[in-house]
Amino acid sequence: MDEPGNDGSDGGPQRLRIAMVVPPWYELPPKGYGGVEIVCSALIDALVDRGHEVTLFGAGERTGTKARFVGTTPTPQFSRLGQTMPDVLHRARVQQYLVAGDFDIVHDHTMPGLLLAGQVPWPTVVTVHGSLEGELGDYLEAVGPKVRLVAISHDQRSVRPDLPWLATIHHGLPNVEPGATSGNGAGPAMWLARFNADKGPAIAIAACRAAGVPLVLAGKCNERAEHRYLSEVVRPMVDGNVELMINPDRRTAMRMLAGARCLLLPITWREPFGLVMIEAMALGVPVVALRLGSVPEIVEHGVTGFVCDTEEELVEALRRVGELDRGACVDRVRGHFSAARMAEQYEQAYLVAIAEQSSVRSGWRRLAAVIGVPHALGRIGQYPPRTRRERAEPMGPRLDPLRPLSSPDGSGPHRTVRPPRPDPQVP
């Protein structure tokens, strides 16, 4: 296997050639909703700042990141979010580029990519962005150890500790300045999420009403289930104390969040991470949330917010949240959830994955030499660039096992006829 782009002999870190594969729904960075895209944008820029060469495979015609960009479709597919084909087609096209390319590591954020990981000679690292309580956990188990998984919280990982985990790495944000609070906390409480029962907007309305605190509900509403939940559950609860914002652009949402009393996140499911919590704290806005999923890992109770066990505790927390030091929220993000820290941890994860795969391949090559199977196992390792490009081309028609092969002179079907074996029981 070729050495990474820089072997570190000059005293600096190894320079890695990283293929970053993201879903086809939004451009990077996103203009509005897109938690995965926000994280990937921050990670890419921080990796480039550390001296690595990052190639981003995504949708659209441009990127606002520092990566080299390769698009598989000129239009982001957000209008088809939730459909299978856009994601599968995008990942199949990415695979064509990967096979013909030259990388040290593939970092994949798509679900179809796991099935293709064994078809390239570089290790594949997959960040798991979803909950593992349902079929996603079963899918990752079925794929097996050919990919190395990164969890985004300890709670997420604890659901399926048996999976081939490489690391647990919290998300991070760039450019968080010390003491960079943006408001005095005199504004309304703010809920910022998808319009979905798991995110608890109805609970947020009830808690703010009981506490006498105004509320802004700002959220994504694009999918059919989100529209139905908004119209059937949320809108009937809205009164003069609640302001409703549907699909706000990112700049507007962050401006509203900066002036909020707190971020209110009464989730009813095991949130794998919850990026909006560190986005709020980076602005000096404390978080009031229910104790589920990653919340206790992110929010320092009584310092950067309140972690509540019941809906009744939410009401008291909303009344007391003004007592907290908003500067402590910013310091928490700078110390634990920065893009620089995230990139450093991913860099170490990449190097471990590369070393592990190199060790396995070296073992197979030694075994091949011992048992004399150089053709079958000697190929394990990185193909030369020219060979990889040739292998990306069609290999010719597939053989039908039920149809006899043509004879060497082309005269017709050809079979090897062997004389019958004598029956050993016949004298």
Kinemage of the C-alpha trace (Angstrom):
@kinemage 1
@onewidth
@group {chain A} dominant
@subgroup {mainchain}
@vectorlist {calphas} color= white
{ca met a 1} P 0.000 0.000 0.000
{ca asp a 2} L 1.344 3.411 -0.893
{ca glu a 3} L 2.371 5.650 1.955
{ca pro a 4} L 0.060 8.563 2.817
{ca gly a 5} L 0.713 11.854 1.069
{ca asn a 6} L 3.349 12.860 3.641
{ca asp a 7} L 4.970 10.318 5.927
{ca gly a 8} L 5.709 12.878 8.607
{ca ser a 9} L 9.480 12.617 8.155
{ca asp a 10} L 9.727 16.405 8.172
{ca gly a 11} L 8.419 16.476 11.737
{ca gly a 12} L 4.871 17.493 10.801
{ca pro a 13} L 1.702 15.422 10.765
{ca gln a 14} L 1.014 12.985 7.967
{ca arg a 15} L -0.701 14.635 5.019
{ca leu a 16} L -3.674 12.484 4.116
{ca arg a 17} L -5.670 12.333 0.895
{ca ile a 18} L -9.236 12.186 2.189
{ca ala a 19} L -12.342 11.409 0.147
{ca met a 20} L -15.272 13.020 1.992
{ca val a 21} L -18.608 11.625 0.785
{ca val a 22} L -21.786 13.434 1.869
{ca pro a 23} L -25.468 12.834 1.028
{ca pro a 24} L -26.957 14.548 -2.060
{ca trp a 25} L -29.621 16.609 -0.280
{ca tyr a 26} L -27.900 19.973 0.319
{ca glu a 27} L -24.835 21.936 -0.724
{ca leu a 28} L -22.072 22.569 1.788
{ca pro a 29} L -22.424 24.626 3.831
{ca pro a 30} L -26.241 24.552 3.765
{ca lys a 31} L -28.261 27.733 3.475
{ca gly a 32} L -30.899 26.462 5.870
{ca tyr a 33} L -31.536 23.121 7.513
{ca gly a 34} L -28.828 20.455 7.316
{ca gly a 35} L -27.113 19.258 10.476
{ca val a 36} L -24.910 16.682 8.740
{ca glu a 37} L -23.860 19.279 6.170
{ca ile a 38} L -23.003 21.854 8.851
{ca val a 39} L -20.793 19.353 10.659
{ca cys a 40} L -19.099 18.161 7.465
{ca ser a 41} L -18.387 21.726 6.373
{ca ala a 42} L -16.686 22.486 9.677
{ca leu a 43} L -14.746 19.215 9.593
{ca ile a 44} L -13.532 19.704 6.018
{ca asp a 45} L -12.195 23.202 6.631
{ca ala a 46} L -10.502 22.155 9.871
{ca leu a 47} L -8.847 19.156 8.145
{ca val a 48} L -7.575 21.375 5.323
{ca asp a 49} L -6.238 23.808 7.917
{ca arg a 50} L -4.307 20.882 9.393
{ca gly a 51} L -2.636 20.312 6.021
{ca his a 52} L -4.716 17.481 4.595
{ca glu a 53} L -5.997 17.212 1.019
{ca val a 54} L -9.781 16.794 1.065
{ca thr a 55} L -11.938 15.964 -1.956
{ca leu a 56} L -15.635 16.502 -1.330
{ca phe a 57} L -18.150 14.369 -3.223
{ca gly a 58} L -21.618 15.914 -3.056
{ca ala a 59} L -24.484 17.474 -4.986
{ca gly a 60} L -24.734 20.881 -6.616
{ca glu a 61} L -22.298 22.956 -8.602
{ca arg a 62} L -20.213 24.581 -5.894
{ca thr a 63} L -19.007 24.320 -2.333
{ca gly a 64} L -18.293 27.001 0.225
{ca thr a 65} L -15.725 24.761 1.918
{ca lys a 66} L -11.970 24.603 1.362
{ca ala a 67} L -12.176 21.164 -0.288
{ca arg a 68} L -11.759 20.232 -3.923
{ca phe a 69} L -15.346 19.617 -5.054
{ca val a 70} L -16.743 16.867 -7.254
{ca gly a 71} L -20.486 16.986 -7.917
{ca thr a 72} L -22.574 14.023 -9.021
{ca thr a 73} L -25.641 16.083 -9.960
{ca pro a 74} L -25.985 19.828 -10.636
{ca thr a 75} L -29.004 20.174 -8.347
{ca pro a 76} L -29.182 19.280 -4.637
{ca gln a 77} L -31.932 16.722 -4.060
{ca phe a 78} L -33.543 18.202 -0.932
{ca ser a 79} L -36.999 18.106 -2.525
{ca arg a 80} L -36.655 14.289 -2.656
{ca leu a 81} L -35.367 13.900 0.887
{ca gly a 82} L -36.464 10.539 2.241
{ca gln a 83} L -36.522 8.818 -1.144
{ca thr a 84} L -34.082 6.003 -1.807
{ca met a 85} L -33.047 6.513 -5.431
{ca pro a 86} L -31.347 9.939 -5.193
{ca asp a 87} L -29.045 8.666 -2.434
{ca val a 88} L -28.291 5.358 -4.183
{ca leu a 89} L -27.621 6.956 -7.581
{ca his a 90} L -25.404 9.616 -6.022
{ca arg a 91} L -23.355 7.031 -4.160
{ca ala a 92} L -23.001 4.824 -7.250
{ca arg a 93} L -21.609 7.780 -9.194
{ca val a 94} L -19.225 8.595 -6.353
{ca gln a 95} L -17.972 5.027 -6.504
{ca gln a 96} L -16.872 5.522 -10.102
{ca tyr a 97} L -14.719 8.464 -9.021
{ca leu a 98} L -13.300 6.582 -6.032
{ca val a 99} L -12.252 3.552 -8.065
{ca ala a 100} L -10.438 5.814 -10.527
{ca gly a 101} L -8.945 8.047 -7.831
{ca asp a 102} L -6.059 7.914 -5.395
{ca phe a 103} L -6.803 8.379 -1.698
{ca asp a 104} L -5.614 7.273 1.715
{ca ile a 105} L -9.008 7.127 3.412
{ca val a 106} L -12.703 7.362 2.525
{ca his a 107} L -14.923 9.134 5.058
{ca asp a 108} L -18.517 8.312 4.152
{ca his a 109} L -21.637 9.957 5.571
{ca thr a 110} L -24.126 8.103 3.332
{ca met a 111} L -25.980 4.876 4.017
{ca pro a 112} L -25.505 3.172 0.603
{ca gly a 113} L -21.761 3.718 0.860
{ca leu a 114} L -21.374 0.997 3.474
{ca leu a 115} L -22.272 -1.655 0.904
{ca leu a 116} L -19.554 -0.433 -1.475
{ca ala a 117} L -16.733 -0.046 1.031
{ca gly a 118} L -14.971 -3.300 0.159
{ca gln a 119} L -14.643 -2.356 -3.523
{ca val a 120} L -11.878 0.212 -3.015
{ca pro a 121} L -8.396 -0.491 -1.649
{ca trp a 122} L -8.529 2.173 1.068
{ca pro a 123} L -10.188 1.880 4.478
{ca thr a 124} L -13.648 3.371 4.849
{ca val a 125} L -14.689 5.277 7.965
{ca val a 126} L -18.416 5.936 8.420
{ca thr a 127} L -19.867 8.484 10.816
{ca val a 128} L -23.189 7.204 12.156
{ca his a 129} L -25.547 10.177 12.322
{ca gly a 130} L -28.796 8.375 13.195
{ca ser a 131} L -30.358 6.499 16.077
{ca leu a 132} L -29.336 2.861 16.447
{ca glu a 133} L -32.499 1.729 18.225
{ca gly a 134} L -34.236 0.671 14.994
{ca glu a 135} L -33.235 -0.930 11.727
{ca leu a 136} L -30.118 1.218 11.313
{ca gly a 137} L -28.368 -0.775 14.009
{ca asp a 138} L -29.324 -4.034 12.304
{ca tyr a 139} L -28.054 -2.706 8.978
{ca leu a 140} L -24.673 -1.779 10.411
{ca glu a 141} L -24.389 -5.210 12.031
{ca ala a 142} L -25.221 -6.935 8.736
{ca val a 143} L -22.607 -4.911 6.832
{ca gly a 144} L -19.965 -6.234 9.186
{ca pro a 145} L -16.409 -5.119 9.946
{ca lys a 146} L -15.416 -3.986 6.440
{ca val a 147} L -16.203 -0.427 7.564
{ca arg a 148} L -15.064 1.275 10.751
{ca leu a 149} L -17.750 3.238 12.548
{ca val a 150} L -17.551 6.536 14.408
{ca ala a 151} L -20.226 7.326 16.985
{ca ile a 152} L -21.239 10.924 17.636
{ca ser a 153} L -22.035 10.410 21.330
{ca his a 154} L -21.374 7.848 24.030
{ca asp a 155} L -25.095 7.325 24.489
{ca gln a 156} L -25.563 6.541 20.803
{ca arg a 157} L -22.737 3.998 20.927
{ca ser a 158} L -24.084 2.367 24.093
{ca val a 159} L -27.213 1.239 22.232
{ca arg a 160} L -25.157 -1.169 20.063
{ca pro a 161} L -21.736 -1.608 21.693
{ca asp a 162} L -21.122 -4.749 19.620
{ca leu a 163} L -20.677 -2.890 16.329
{ca pro a 164} L -17.176 -2.328 14.836
{ca trp a 165} L -16.567 1.029 16.470
{ca leu a 166} L -13.408 2.949 15.739
{ca ala a 167} L -14.020 6.020 17.928
{ca thr a 168} L -16.590 8.297 19.541
{ca ile a 169} L -16.190 11.874 18.321
{ca his a 170} L -18.491 14.726 19.273
{ca his a 171} L -19.447 17.286 16.647
{ca gly a 172} L -17.645 20.612 16.616
{ca leu a 173} L -18.159 24.181 15.422
{ca pro a 174} L -15.652 26.644 13.927
{ca asn a 175} L -14.719 30.172 14.936
{ca val a 176} L -16.137 30.262 18.457
{ca glu a 177} L -14.628 33.328 20.090
{ca pro a 178} L -14.187 33.524 23.891
{ca gly a 179} L -16.998 35.370 25.598
{ca ala a 180} L -18.789 35.915 22.275
{ca thr a 181} L -22.305 36.198 23.723
{ca ser a 182} L -24.779 37.876 21.415
{ca gly a 183} L -27.639 38.851 23.705
{ca asn a 184} L -28.722 39.465 27.282
{ca gly a 185} L -31.277 36.691 27.481
{ca ala a 186} L -34.271 39.003 27.523
{ca gly a 187} L -35.871 37.457 24.455
{ca pro a 188} L -38.301 34.548 24.189
{ca ala a 189} L -37.411 30.916 24.597
{ca met a 190} L -36.672 29.287 21.258
{ca trp a 191} L -37.375 25.819 19.921
{ca leu a 192} L -35.376 24.997 16.778
{ca ala a 193} L -35.750 21.580 15.161
{ca arg a 194} L -37.849 19.512 12.743
{ca phe a 195} L -41.613 19.565 13.194
{ca asn a 196} L -41.773 16.077 14.583
{ca ala a 197} L -43.165 14.640 17.811
{ca asp a 198} L -39.686 13.358 18.753
{ca lys a 199} L -38.475 16.956 19.013
{ca gly a 200} L -41.242 17.928 21.442
{ca pro a 201} L -42.722 21.173 20.035
{ca ala a 202} L -46.059 20.493 21.741
{ca ile a 203} L -44.273 19.996 25.064
{ca ala a 204} L -42.379 23.244 24.488
{ca ile a 205} L -45.635 25.171 23.973
{ca ala a 206} L -47.175 23.720 27.139
{ca ala a 207} L -44.073 24.384 29.266
{ca cys a 208} L -43.724 28.003 28.136
{ca arg a 209} L -47.409 28.630 28.690
{ca ala a 210} L -47.145 27.308 32.258
{ca ala a 211} L -43.992 29.367 32.924
{ca gly a 212} L -45.420 32.542 31.389
{ca val a 213} L -42.529 32.728 28.890
{ca pro a 214} L -42.998 33.657 25.211
{ca leu a 215} L -41.844 31.078 22.671
{ca val a 216} L -40.558 31.038 19.098
{ca leu a 217} L -41.065 27.763 17.238
{ca ala a 218} L -38.707 27.689 14.257
{ca gly a 219} L -38.358 24.509 12.299
{ca lys a 220} L -37.978 22.489 9.161
{ca cys a 221} L -41.211 21.410 7.493
{ca asn a 222} L -40.627 19.804 4.083
{ca glu a 223} L -41.676 16.179 4.340
{ca arg a 224} L -45.270 14.970 4.312
{ca ala a 225} L -45.175 13.702 7.890
{ca glu a 226} L -43.811 17.057 9.082
{ca his a 227} L -46.610 18.972 7.335
{ca arg a 228} L -49.202 16.670 8.866
{ca tyr a 229} L -47.781 17.019 12.385
{ca leu a 230} L -47.580 20.796 12.060
{ca ser a 231} L -51.179 21.170 10.877
{ca glu a 232} L -52.780 18.572 13.151
{ca val a 233} L -50.862 19.041 16.404
{ca val a 234} L -48.864 22.261 16.515
{ca arg a 235} L -51.046 24.872 14.824
{ca pro a 236} L -54.086 24.208 17.048
{ca met a 237} L -51.885 24.963 20.095
{ca val a 238} L -50.455 28.234 18.773
{ca asp a 239} L -51.716 31.399 20.462
{ca gly a 240} L -50.503 34.971 20.950
{ca asn a 241} L -47.640 33.726 23.137
{ca val a 242} L -46.145 31.621 20.343
{ca glu a 243} L -44.460 32.809 17.157
{ca leu a 244} L -44.243 30.274 14.336
{ca met a 245} L -41.377 30.295 11.805
{ca ile a 246} L -41.475 27.690 9.016
{ca asn a 247} L -38.239 26.773 7.204
{ca pro a 248} L -36.256 29.873 8.185
{ca asp a 249} L -32.929 30.342 6.428
{ca arg a 250} L -29.895 29.673 8.574
{ca arg a 251} L -28.909 33.321 9.047
{ca thr a 252} L -32.375 34.258 10.292
{ca ala a 253} L -32.561 31.261 12.609
{ca met a 254} L -29.165 31.997 14.177
{ca arg a 255} L -30.039 35.684 14.636
{ca met a 256} L -33.229 34.746 16.470
{ca leu a 257} L -31.402 32.142 18.547
{ca ala a 258} L -28.707 34.626 19.602
{ca gly a 259} L -31.295 36.835 21.298
{ca ala a 260} L -33.248 34.033 22.949
{ca arg a 261} L -33.661 33.475 26.662
{ca cys a 262} L -32.724 29.849 26.091
{ca leu a 263} L -32.927 26.991 23.644
{ca leu a 264} L -35.800 24.756 24.705
{ca leu a 265} L -35.396 21.151 23.549
{ca pro a 266} L -37.915 18.823 25.248
{ca ile a 267} L -37.024 15.790 23.118
{ca thr a 268} L -38.898 12.520 23.555
{ca trp a 269} L -36.322 10.219 21.943
{ca arg a 270} L -32.650 9.303 22.406
{ca glu a 271} L -31.093 12.139 20.426
{ca pro a 272} L -27.793 10.842 18.961
{ca phe a 273} L -26.195 14.282 19.326
{ca gly a 274} L -28.298 17.411 18.824
{ca leu a 275} L -26.116 19.913 16.984
{ca val a 276} L -28.460 22.786 17.786
{ca met a 277} L -27.465 22.534 21.462
{ca ile a 278} L -23.839 23.441 20.802
{ca glu a 279} L -24.926 26.047 18.245
{ca ala a 280} L -26.955 27.729 20.989
{ca met a 281} L -24.179 27.537 23.582
{ca ala a 282} L -21.671 28.940 21.066
{ca leu a 283} L -23.865 32.063 21.007
{ca gly a 284} L -24.009 32.176 24.800
{ca val a 285} L -27.537 30.786 24.927
{ca pro a 286} L -28.177 28.166 27.652
{ca val a 287} L -30.098 24.977 26.917
{ca val a 288} L -33.152 23.628 28.721
{ca ala a 289} L -33.794 20.022 27.718
{ca leu a 290} L -35.123 16.684 28.885
{ca arg a 291} L -32.623 14.035 30.004
{ca leu a 292} L -32.578 11.767 26.974
{ca gly a 293} L -29.889 10.600 24.566
{ca ser a 294} L -26.799 12.778 24.378
{ca val a 295} L -28.227 15.710 26.365
{ca pro a 296} L -26.265 15.031 29.605
{ca glu a 297} L -23.029 14.720 27.584
{ca ile a 298} L -23.487 18.128 25.993
{ca val a 299} L -25.234 20.289 28.584
{ca glu a 300} L -23.479 20.843 31.914
{ca his a 301} L -26.392 20.963 34.322
{ca gly a 302} L -26.609 24.195 36.284
{ca val a 303} L -23.765 25.754 34.269
{ca thr a 304} L -24.681 25.803 30.577
{ca gly a 305} L -28.340 24.935 31.025
{ca phe a 306} L -30.705 22.637 32.858
{ca val a 307} L -31.126 18.916 32.241
{ca cys a 308} L -34.629 18.048 33.361
{ca asp a 309} L -36.206 14.694 34.203
{ca thr a 310} L -39.859 15.707 33.920
{ca glu a 311} L -41.989 18.187 32.012
{ca glu a 312} L -42.759 19.898 35.315
{ca glu a 313} L -39.045 20.573 35.831
{ca leu a 314} L -38.959 22.302 32.453
{ca val a 315} L -41.309 24.976 33.770
{ca glu a 316} L -39.072 25.785 36.762
{ca ala a 317} L -35.955 25.730 34.548
{ca leu a 318} L -37.505 28.266 32.161
{ca arg a 319} L -38.037 30.619 35.095
{ca arg a 320} L -34.480 30.197 36.436
{ca val a 321} L -32.452 30.087 33.227
{ca gly a 322} L -31.653 33.799 33.447
{ca glu a 323} L -29.462 33.061 36.480
{ca leu a 324} L -26.868 31.248 34.358
{ca asp a 325} L -23.642 32.814 33.055
{ca arg a 326} L -23.933 33.010 29.275
{ca gly a 327} L -20.149 33.247 28.926
{ca ala a 328} L -19.827 29.786 30.469
{ca cys a 329} L -21.833 28.402 27.551
{ca val a 330} L -19.325 29.781 25.047
{ca asp a 331} L -16.393 28.428 27.065
{ca arg a 332} L -17.985 24.979 27.094
{ca val a 333} L -18.131 24.892 23.305
{ca arg a 334} L -14.597 26.228 22.892
{ca gly a 335} L -13.228 23.600 25.246
{ca his a 336} L -15.198 20.540 24.172
{ca phe a 337} L -16.993 21.111 20.860
{ca ser a 338} L -14.636 23.006 18.540
{ca ala a 339} L -14.079 22.088 14.896
{ca ala a 340} L -10.319 21.986 15.538
{ca arg a 341} L -10.727 19.366 18.251
{ca met a 342} L -13.118 17.349 16.081
{ca ala a 343} L -10.657 17.373 13.155
{ca glu a 344} L -7.755 16.298 15.357
{ca gln a 345} L -9.757 13.346 16.663
{ca tyr a 346} L -10.846 12.301 13.166
{ca glu a 347} L -7.248 12.539 11.985
{ca gln a 348} L -6.222 10.076 14.676
{ca ala a 349} L -9.125 7.792 13.747
{ca tyr a 350} L -8.061 7.849 10.083
{ca leu a 351} L -4.491 6.902 10.979
{ca val a 352} L -5.675 3.995 13.127
{ca ala a 353} L -7.916 2.710 10.316
{ca ile a 354} L -5.076 2.989 7.785
{ca ala a 355} L -2.626 1.202 10.097
{ca glu a 356} L -5.091 -1.595 10.839
{ca gln a 357} L -5.832 -2.216 7.173
{ca ser a 358} L -2.132 -2.128 6.266
{ca ser a 359} L -1.437 -4.710 8.966
{ca val a 360} L -4.177 -7.017 7.703
{ca arg a 361} L -2.990 -6.762 4.109
{ca ser a 362} L 0.610 -7.392 5.082
{ca gly a 363} L -0.523 -10.542 6.865
{ca trp a 364} L -2.400 -11.768 3.804
{ca arg a 365} L 0.566 -11.072 1.549
{ca arg a 366} L 2.872 -13.044 3.849
{ca leu a 367} L 0.379 -15.904 3.893
{ca ala a 368} L 0.129 -15.807 0.103
{ca ala a 369} L 3.897 -16.055 -0.210
{ca val a 370} L 4.045 -19.012 2.182
{ca ile a 371} L 1.280 -21.077 0.550
{ca gly a 372} L 2.206 -20.029 -2.971
{ca val a 373} L -0.911 -18.181 -4.114
{ca pro a 374} L 0.579 -14.904 -5.348
{ca his a 375} L -2.088 -14.222 -7.968
{ca ala a 376} L -5.076 -14.679 -5.669
{ca leu a 377} L -3.802 -12.835 -2.635
{ca gly a 378} L -0.925 -10.755 -3.942
{ca arg a 379} L -3.414 -8.249 -5.273
{ca ile a 380} L -4.485 -7.321 -1.751
{ca gly a 381} L -3.211 -3.810 -1.315
{ca gln a 382} L -3.400 -0.618 -3.299
{ca tyr a 383} L -3.605 -0.972 -7.062
{ca pro a 384} L -1.292 1.232 -9.120
{ca pro a 385} L -3.230 4.251 -10.464
{ca arg a 386} L -3.215 2.978 -14.070
{ca thr a 387} L -4.534 -0.443 -13.054
{ca arg a 388} L -7.321 1.128 -11.013
{ca arg a 389} L -8.459 3.229 -13.947
{ca glu a 390} L -8.489 0.194 -16.196
{ca arg a 391} L -10.540 -1.737 -13.684
{ca ala a 392} L -13.133 1.028 -13.662
{ca glu a 393} L -13.889 0.142 -17.308
{ca pro a 394} L -16.330 -2.637 -18.302
{ca met a 395} L -14.862 -6.094 -17.956
{ca gly a 396} L -16.808 -7.612 -20.891
{ca pro a 397} L -19.977 -9.705 -21.036
{ca arg a 398} L -20.748 -11.989 -18.138
{ca leu a 399} L -20.754 -15.715 -18.757
{ca asp a 400} L -23.995 -17.628 -18.504
{ca pro a 401} L -23.246 -20.733 -16.398
{ca leu a 402} L -26.137 -22.602 -18.019
{ca arg a 403} L -24.918 -22.086 -21.563
{ca pro a 404} L -22.043 -24.211 -22.962
{ca leu a 405} L -18.914 -22.287 -23.909
{ca ser a 406} L -18.022 -21.979 -27.597
{ca ser a 407} L -15.232 -24.162 -28.856
{ca pro a 408} L -11.836 -22.539 -29.391
{ca asp a 409} L -12.324 -22.397 -33.191
{ca gly a 410} L -15.790 -20.864 -32.836
{ca ser a 411} L -17.473 -23.822 -34.493
{ca gly a 412} L -20.094 -24.347 -31.832
{ca pro a 413} L -20.777 -25.481 -28.279
{ca his a 414} L -17.831 -27.089 -26.638
{ca arg a 415} L -17.852 -29.532 -23.752
{ca thr a 416} L -15.087 -31.608 -22.284
{ca val a 417} L -16.223 -35.231 -22.471
{ca arg a 418} L -14.601 -37.590 -20.022
{ca pro a 419} L -14.804 -41.410 -20.270
{ca pro a 420} L -17.031 -42.976 -17.632
{ca arg a 421} L -15.277 -44.215 -14.527
{ca pro a 422} L -15.417 -47.984 -14.038
{ca asp a 423} L -17.800 -49.020 -11.312
{ca pro a 424} L -15.626 -50.420 -8.528
{ca gln a 425} L -18.372 -52.875 -7.532
{ca val a 426} L -18.500 -54.512 -10.971
{ca pro a 427} L -16.009 -57.443 -11.223
